[in-house]
Amino acid sequence: MIWLIGSKGMLGTEIARQLELNNINYVGTDKEVDITNIENLENFVKSVKNIRWIINCSAYTAVDKAEEETELAQLLNETGVKNIALIAKKINSKLIHISTDYVFDGTSLIPYKETDKISPLGIYGITKAAGEKAVSEVLNEYYIIRTAWLYGYDGKNFVYTMLKLMNAKNEIKVVNDQFGSPTFTADLAYSILRIILCRGIDFDLPNPPEYGIYHCTNLGQISWFDFAKEIYKIGKENNLISSICNIMPCSTEEYPTKTKRPSYSVLNKDKIQKTLDFKLPYWNESLRIFLLSPLFKNEFLL
Ligand SMILES: NC(=O)c1ccc[n+]([C@@H]2O[C@H](COP(=O)([O-])OP(=O)(O)OC[C@H]3O[C@@H](n4cnc5c(N)ncnc54)[C@H](OP(=O)(O)O)[C@@H]3O)[C@@H](O)[C@H]2O)c1
């Protein structure tokens, strides 16, 4: 049995969808089983038998707001994660925990490897780094998956926001000096399921993927401006945008946010691809699939 925590979030929803499609037994919980209250978690595991895997997609994800809501961010991303790790240990379950490229400061000139030193710039990154530490201190049998620039069907994200703006305005400015790799939740969810299936749901299979940290995003590296241009191109070709909109590049200085973001947060994906013996799709291939899918939700454009 798999316990999916944060099952109503953007990534959680996609993992739930893929578990169902593959007829894999799971139980999903979200805010009703509050991760910040360990008694809630203890009571929950008493009611479900044979949990062998926990996938944690719950988190505090509001990067800018975290600067003001420091305690809440810490409570979810560190205390809550530690609670989950303690429960995993107690019931002898493996844990897959999701983390972020924002644990890095962006000063690298080449894609970050799992072994590179972390140095987060803001509260969100600091609390996510603390969550990673809590997992590695409590457990041996864990996977920490760092991802980045996530978008998917069920949740507010950059792609929906851009389409909405492109339909409403004649011109928009998008930063062209922050580089990363967009990630479609469907590709990340597939990678997570692959880890579980390669190790075995209920019993360990031979040669399982080693525990530890893995980086998983789509392939390729671009700026937010490049990302917006491609959204516009595919959106225009497929009648998702009805008017003309000029996409203009601007600098981070011109468009300041509360939190300093890494200017370069590309993650090196060699380890996960080699370990799981598969190739992640390029960001633009996945963006097209997302935009043309029947699961694409027009209501997010309203
Ligand atoms: N989104 C990105 O661009 C991005 C980039 C890199 C890494 N990540 C990481 O990827 C993971 C998934 O992100 P996401 O965008 O799918 O997040 P999300 O949509 O914000 O989902 C998080 C879920 O956790 C729930 N939650 C909040 N407080 C909780 C609590 N106390 N107990 C149980 N559940 C609670 C949220 O409920 P409410 O919505 O009702 O609060 C939400 O359903 C996170 O670990 C995030 O840090 C995301």
The ligand as a MOL file (V3000), in Angstrom:
LIG
                    3D

  0  0  0     0  0            999 V3000
M  V30 BEGIN CTAB
M  V30 COUNTS 48 52 0 0 0
M  V30 BEGIN ATOM
M  V30 1 N 5.4410 24.1990 -7.7300 0
M  V30 2 C 6.7160 24.2980 -8.0970 0
M  V30 3 O 7.0680 25.0290 -9.0200 0
M  V30 4 C 7.7630 23.4740 -7.3870 0
M  V30 5 C 9.0970 23.5980 -7.7740 0
M  V30 6 C 10.0560 22.8270 -7.1240 0
M  V30 7 C 9.6940 21.9420 -6.1280 0
M  V30 8 N 8.3840 21.8600 -5.7620 0 CHG=1
M  V30 9 C 8.0240 20.9180 -4.6880 0
M  V30 10 O 7.1390 19.9510 -5.2270 0
M  V30 11 C 6.2280 19.5110 -4.2140 0
M  V30 12 C 4.8020 19.5890 -4.7380 0
M  V30 13 O 4.5340 20.9400 -5.0820 0
M  V30 14 P 3.0820 21.3970 -5.5850 0
M  V30 15 O 3.2960 22.5900 -6.4370 0
M  V30 16 O 2.3350 20.2290 -6.1020 0 CHG=-1
M  V30 17 O 2.4600 21.8920 -4.1980 0
M  V30 18 P 0.9460 22.3080 -3.8720 0
M  V30 19 O 0.1200 22.3080 -5.1080 0
M  V30 20 O 1.0280 23.5400 -3.0320 0
M  V30 21 O 0.4470 21.0690 -2.9780 0
M  V30 22 C 0.7420 20.9360 -1.6280 0
M  V30 23 C -0.4470 20.2830 -0.9750 0
M  V30 24 O -0.1890 20.1370 0.4380 0
M  V30 25 C -1.3550 20.5300 1.1330 0
M  V30 26 N -1.0660 20.9200 2.5190 0
M  V30 27 C -0.8380 22.1620 3.0000 0
M  V30 28 N -0.6890 22.1300 4.3370 0
M  V30 29 C -0.8240 20.8220 4.7060 0
M  V30 30 C -0.7980 20.1750 5.9590 0
M  V30 31 N -0.5670 20.8470 7.0970 0
M  V30 32 N -0.9760 18.8370 5.9990 0
M  V30 33 C -1.2050 18.1400 4.8530 0
M  V30 34 N -1.2480 18.7180 3.6250 0
M  V30 35 C -1.0750 20.0510 3.5570 0
M  V30 36 C -1.8490 21.7160 0.3250 0
M  V30 37 O -3.1560 22.0800 0.6680 0
M  V30 38 P -3.6090 23.6280 0.3770 0
M  V30 39 O -3.3760 23.8900 -1.0590 0
M  V30 40 O -5.0530 23.6210 0.7680 0
M  V30 41 O -2.7550 24.4840 1.2680 0
M  V30 42 C -1.7160 21.1360 -1.0810 0
M  V30 43 O -2.8370 20.3460 -1.4390 0
M  V30 44 C 6.5190 20.3790 -2.9800 0
M  V30 45 O 7.3810 19.6720 -2.1160 0
M  V30 46 C 7.2680 21.5710 -3.5480 0
M  V30 47 O 8.1310 22.1530 -2.5960 0
M  V30 48 C 7.4070 22.5860 -6.3640 0
M  V30 END ATOM
M  V30 BEGIN BOND
M  V30 1 1 1 2
M  V30 2 2 2 3
M  V30 3 1 2 4
M  V30 4 1 4 5
M  V30 5 2 4 48
M  V30 6 2 5 6
M  V30 7 1 6 7
M  V30 8 2 7 8
M  V30 9 1 8 9
M  V30 10 1 8 48
M  V30 11 1 9 10
M  V30 12 1 9 46
M  V30 13 1 10 11
M  V30 14 1 11 12
M  V30 15 1 11 44
M  V30 16 1 12 13
M  V30 17 1 13 14
M  V30 18 2 14 15
M  V30 19 1 14 16
M  V30 20 1 14 17
M  V30 21 1 17 18
M  V30 22 2 18 19
M  V30 23 1 18 20
M  V30 24 1 18 21
M  V30 25 1 21 22
M  V30 26 1 22 23
M  V30 27 1 23 24
M  V30 28 1 23 42
M  V30 29 1 24 25
M  V30 30 1 25 26
M  V30 31 1 25 36
M  V30 32 1 26 27
M  V30 33 1 26 35
M  V30 34 2 27 28
M  V30 35 1 28 29
M  V30 36 1 29 30
M  V30 37 2 29 35
M  V30 38 1 30 31
M  V30 39 2 30 32
M  V30 40 1 32 33
M  V30 41 2 33 34
M  V30 42 1 34 35
M  V30 43 1 36 37
M  V30 44 1 36 42
M  V30 45 1 37 38
M  V30 46 2 38 39
M  V30 47 1 38 40
M  V30 48 1 38 41
M  V30 49 1 42 43
M  V30 50 1 44 45
M  V30 51 1 44 46
M  V30 52 1 46 47
M  V30 END BOND
M  V30 END CTAB
M  END
